[in-house]
Amino acid sequence: MAMTEAVKDELGRLSVNKPCCRKSEVSALLRFAGGLHVAAGKIIVEVELDAAQTARRLRKDISEIFGHESELSVVSSSGIRKGSRYIVRVIAEADALARQTGLVDANNRPIRGLPPQVVSAAICDSESAWRGAFLAHGSLTEPGRSSALEITCPGPEAALALVGAARRLGITAKAREVRGVDRVVIRDGDAIGALLTRLGAHETVLAWEERRMRREVRATANRLANFDDANLRRSARAAVAASARVQRAMEILGSEIPNHLKEAGELRVLHGQASLEELGSLASPPMTKDAIAGRIRRLLAMADKRARELGIPDTEASISPDMLN
């Protein structure tokens, strides 16, 4: 089950007992998924949802909390729409329901943000408003670089009201317009986990955090592997360049090379990509990497000095650009 469907399924089954919280959830659901329509001079409240569980929950709350009956219609998937849509419609006394839920003010003018009784209420009402907004038009992507919890809003005022409700919960959300659609987005992984916990999606939080942790572990392992590969490549390039310099040094000095430096130089040339530690183990008798590095440095210094005296190219001249790439 995708993360969005998992959250909506869990929230749709969540038991909420406080009347104020149930009212705030219904108000947000109607605001974010529905609208007011006028037919034959009468107001109709209509909500379109993508989950049957949410539709049943909304009808139950409208009946038990506000005392109104509603109709349910199912629109099967076709064409662009992949899943079925569930339309909850209140016709009888819809104007009374609109006033009770704060969809309209005392003068029957539509509310553009969230109802005042939700905005100025307790923290639990802010949680319930977010729960209703997510059930209406929320989505949650898989953990990763572009993970996000997002709510599609009916307008900029509703988006800003939802951002304010998140702020009351101690969570940072951002309102933005994307291709003419107002959205509220939370991208921080910790903030997403905290909000889902507050909404009551505890099972989904555990699954989301587990996937997030697995992804972070995999990303860390990949970074370390890439880092090790890069180090190995740099070490190999440095060894090849050093081998070329040593070979040039031996050409410059010829028979003048002291035996102990000659032995170190020959090992470097014969084992062009070996590390200094590996060269030390090949020496007879074996020596430390610092000892063999010191001998190679003295050999190169001696050859460069001799090259300056003779006016010929030194050991650096033997390094081609290919060895450094």
C-alpha positions in Angstrom: 0.0 0.0 0.0 1.4 3.4 -1.0 2.1 5.8 1.9 -0.7 8.2 1.1 -3.3 5.4 1.1 -1.8 3.9 4.3 -2.1 7.3 6.1 -5.7 7.9 4.9 -6.7 4.3 5.8 -5.4 4.6 9.3 -6.8 8.1 9.9 -10.1 7.0 8.5 -10.2 4.2 11.2 -9.1 6.5 14.0 -11.5 6.9 16.9 -12.0 10.5 18.0 -14.3 11.0 21.0 -14.1 14.8 21.7 -16.9 16.6 19.9 -14.8 19.7 19.3 -12.2 17.6 17.5 -14.8 15.9 15.4 -16.3 19.3 14.5 -12.9 20.7 13.5 -12.1 17.7 11.4 -15.5 17.9 9.5 -15.1 21.6 9.0 -11.6 21.1 7.4 -12.8 18.2 5.3 -15.7 20.2 3.9 -13.4 23.2 3.3 -10.6 21.4 1.6 -12.6 18.7 -0.3 -15.9 20.3 -0.9 -17.8 23.4 -1.7 -21.1 25.2 -1.7 -23.3 24.9 -4.7 -26.6 26.6 -5.4 -29.3 24.5 -7.2 -32.8 25.7 -7.8 -32.1 28.5 -5.3 -31.0 26.1 -2.5 -27.6 25.7 -1.1 -26.0 22.2 -1.4 -22.9 21.0 0.4 -20.9 18.6 -1.7 -17.6 16.8 -1.0 -15.5 14.6 -3.3 -13.2 12.1 -1.7 -10.8 9.4 -2.8 -11.3 6.9 0.0 -14.5 5.0 0.9 -13.4 4.9 4.6 -13.2 8.7 4.7 -16.6 9.1 3.1 -18.2 6.8 5.6 -16.5 8.6 8.5 -17.7 12.0 7.2 -21.3 10.9 6.8 -21.2 9.4 10.3 -19.9 12.7 11.8 -22.3 14.9 9.9 -25.2 12.8 11.2 -24.0 12.3 14.8 -22.4 15.8 15.5 -24.5 18.1 13.3 -27.8 16.1 12.9 -28.0 16.1 9.1 -28.5 13.3 6.7 -26.3 13.0 3.6 -26.2 11.1 0.3 -23.3 9.0 -1.0 -22.5 8.5 -4.7 -19.7 6.5 -6.2 -18.0 7.6 -9.5 -16.1 4.7 -10.9 -12.6 5.1 -12.3 -12.4 6.0 -16.0 -10.0 7.8 -18.3 -7.6 10.1 -16.4 -8.9 9.1 -13.0 -7.4 5.9 -11.8 -9.4 5.2 -8.6 -13.1 5.6 -7.7 -14.3 8.9 -6.3 -16.9 9.1 -3.4 -19.2 12.1 -3.4 -21.0 13.0 -0.1 -23.8 15.4 -0.7 -26.0 17.2 1.9 -29.2 18.8 0.4 -31.7 19.1 3.2 -30.8 22.0 5.5 -27.4 22.3 3.8 -27.4 26.0 4.6 -27.6 25.2 8.3 -24.7 22.7 8.0 -22.7 25.4 6.2 -23.2 27.8 9.1 -22.5 25.1 11.8 -19.2 24.1 10.2 -18.1 27.7 9.5 -18.2 27.4 5.7 -20.2 30.6 5.7 -20.3 33.5 8.2 -23.4 35.0 9.9 -24.2 36.9 6.7 -24.0 33.7 4.6 -20.8 34.8 3.0 -18.3 32.0 2.2 -15.3 31.7 4.5 -12.0 31.9 2.5 -9.6 30.4 5.1 -10.4 28.1 7.9 -13.5 28.7 10.1 -12.8 31.1 13.1 -13.9 28.4 15.6 -11.1 26.2 14.3 -8.4 28.8 14.0 -8.9 30.2 17.5 -9.6 26.9 19.3 -7.4 24.5 21.3 -4.3 22.6 20.0 -6.4 19.5 19.5 -8.6 21.4 17.0 -5.5 22.3 15.0 -4.6 18.6 14.9 -8.1 17.7 13.8 -8.1 20.4 11.1 -4.9 19.0 9.7 -6.3 15.5 9.9 -9.4 16.6 7.9 -7.3 18.5 5.4 -5.1 15.4 4.8 -8.1 13.1 4.4 -9.5 15.7 1.9 -6.5 16.4 -0.3 -3.3 15.2 1.4 -0.4 13.1 0.0 2.8 11.6 1.5 5.7 10.5 -0.7 8.3 7.8 0.1 11.2 8.8 2.3 14.1 10.2 0.3 15.7 13.3 -1.1 12.3 14.6 -2.4 10.1 13.3 0.3 7.2 15.5 1.3 3.8 15.7 3.0 1.6 17.9 0.9 -1.9 19.3 1.1 -3.7 20.8 -2.0 -5.7 23.8 -0.8 -8.8 25.5 -2.2 -7.1 28.9 -2.1 -4.2 30.9 -0.6 -6.2 31.9 2.5 -6.9 28.3 3.3 -3.2 27.5 2.7 -2.0 30.2 5.1 -4.6 29.2 7.7 -3.2 25.6 7.6 0.4 26.9 7.9 -0.7 28.8 11.0 -2.3 25.6 12.4 0.9 23.8 11.9 2.8 26.5 13.6 0.6 26.1 16.7 1.7 22.4 16.7 5.4 23.4 16.6 5.8 22.3 13.0 7.1 24.4 10.1 5.1 24.2 6.9 5.3 26.3 3.8 2.5 27.6 1.5 3.4 27.8 -2.2 1.6 28.1 -5.5 2.6 25.4 -8.0 1.2 25.7 -11.5 -1.7 27.8 -10.3 -2.6 25.5 -7.4 -2.1 26.5 -3.8 -0.3 23.9 -1.7 1.1 23.5 1.8 4.3 21.4 2.0 6.4 19.9 4.8 9.7 18.4 3.6 11.7 17.9 6.8 11.7 14.2 7.7 11.4 14.8 11.5 8.6 17.3 11.0 6.7 14.9 8.8 7.0 12.2 11.5 6.0 14.6 14.3 2.9 15.7 12.3 1.8 12.2 11.4 2.1 11.2 15.1 -0.1 14.2 16.1 -2.7 13.3 13.5 -2.9 9.7 15.0 -1.2 7.8 12.1 1.0 5.8 14.5 1.3 2.6 12.5 2.2 4.6 9.3 4.8 6.7 11.2 6.6 3.5 12.2 6.6 2.2 8.6 7.7 5.6 7.2 10.5 6.0 9.7 11.7 2.4 9.0 11.8 3.1 5.3 13.5 6.4 6.0 16.2 4.8 8.2 16.8 2.1 5.6 17.3 4.7 2.9 19.6 6.7 5.0 21.7 3.7 5.8 21.9 2.7 2.2 22.8 6.3 1.2 25.6 6.4 3.8 27.0 3.1 2.6 27.0 4.3 -1.0 28.8 7.5 0.1 31.4 5.6 2.0 31.9 3.2 -1.0 32.3 6.1 -3.4 34.8 7.8 -0.9 36.9 4.6 -0.7 36.9 4.2 -4.5 38.0 7.8 -4.9 40.8 7.3 -2.4 42.0 4.2 -4.1 42.0 5.9 -7.5 44.0 8.8 -6.1 46.5 6.5 -4.4 46.9 4.5 -7.6 47.5 7.7 -9.7 50.0 8.9 -7.1 51.9 5.6 -7.2 52.1 5.5 -11.0 53.4 9.1 -11.1 56.0 8.3 -8.4 57.0 5.2 -10.4 57.6 7.4 -13.5 59.7 9.9 -11.5 61.8 7.1 -10.0 62.4 5.6 -13.4 63.6 9.0 -14.7 65.8 9.4 -11.5 67.5 6.1 -12.2 68.2 7.1 -15.8 69.7 10.4 -14.6 71.9 8.9 -11.9 72.8 5.6 -13.6 75.6 3.8 -11.6 75.8 6.7 -9.1 72.8 5.4 -7.1 73.6 4.0 -3.6 72.5 0.4 -3.3 69.9 1.0 -0.5 68.2 3.8 -2.6 68.5 1.7 -5.8 66.7 -1.2 -4.1 63.8 1.1 -3.1 63.7 2.6 -6.6 63.6 -0.8 -8.3 60.7 -1.9 -6.1 58.8 1.3 -7.0 59.3 0.8 -10.7 58.5 -2.9 -10.6 55.3 -2.5 -8.6 53.9 0.7 -10.1 50.5 0.7 -8.4 51.5 -0.8 -5.1 51.1 1.3 -1.9 54.1 2.3 0.2 53.1 -0.2 2.8 53.0 -3.0 0.2 56.5 -1.9 -1.1 57.9 -2.1 2.4 56.7 -5.7 2.8 58.4 -6.6 -0.5 61.8 -5.3 0.6 64.5 -7.6 1.9 64.6 -7.3 4.8 61.0 -5.8 5.1 60.8 -2.1 6.1 58.1 0.3 7.2 56.3 2.5 4.7 58.0 5.6 6.2 61.4 4.1 5.6 60.8 3.2 2.0 59.1 6.6 1.4 62.2 8.3 2.8 64.5 6.4 0.5 62.5 7.2 -2.5 62.4 10.9 -1.6 66.2 11.0 -1.2 66.6 9.2 -4.6 64.4 11.8 -6.3 66.1 14.7 -4.6 69.5 13.4 -5.6 68.4 13.0 -9.2 66.8 16.4 -9.5 69.9 18.0 -8.1 72.0 16.1 -10.6 69.6 17.1 -13.5 70.0 20.8 -12.6 73.8 20.5 -12.7 73.7 18.8 -16.1 70.9 21.2 -17.4 68.6 18.3 -18.4 64.9 17.7 -17.6 64.4 16.5 -14.0 62.1 13.8 -12.6 59.0 15.9 -12.8 59.3 16.0 -16.6 58.5 12.3 -16.7 54.9 12.8 -15.4 52.3 13.1 -18.2 48.9 14.7 -17.8 47.3 11.2 -18.2 48.9 10.1 -14.9 47.1 12.9 -13.0 43.6 12.2 -14.4 
